[in-house]
């Protein structure tokens, strides 16, 4: 159950931050409605992963820490 909560929290925070960063830099790419552009796809997914990993690791530390 903790793993599920960890995933939900990580994805939720990542999506919010990802959308905020994309709007700040003016990047707009919709995979299914825009023409396929490999570079834009890499930028979009790379940014998502770059935001997701630190959030996931920090949340994992807090959720799975042992009580003393």
Secondary structure by P-SEA (a helix, b strand, c coil): caaaaaaaaaaaaaaaaaaaaaaaabbbbbcccccccaaaaaaaaaaaaaaaaaaaaaaaaaaacccc
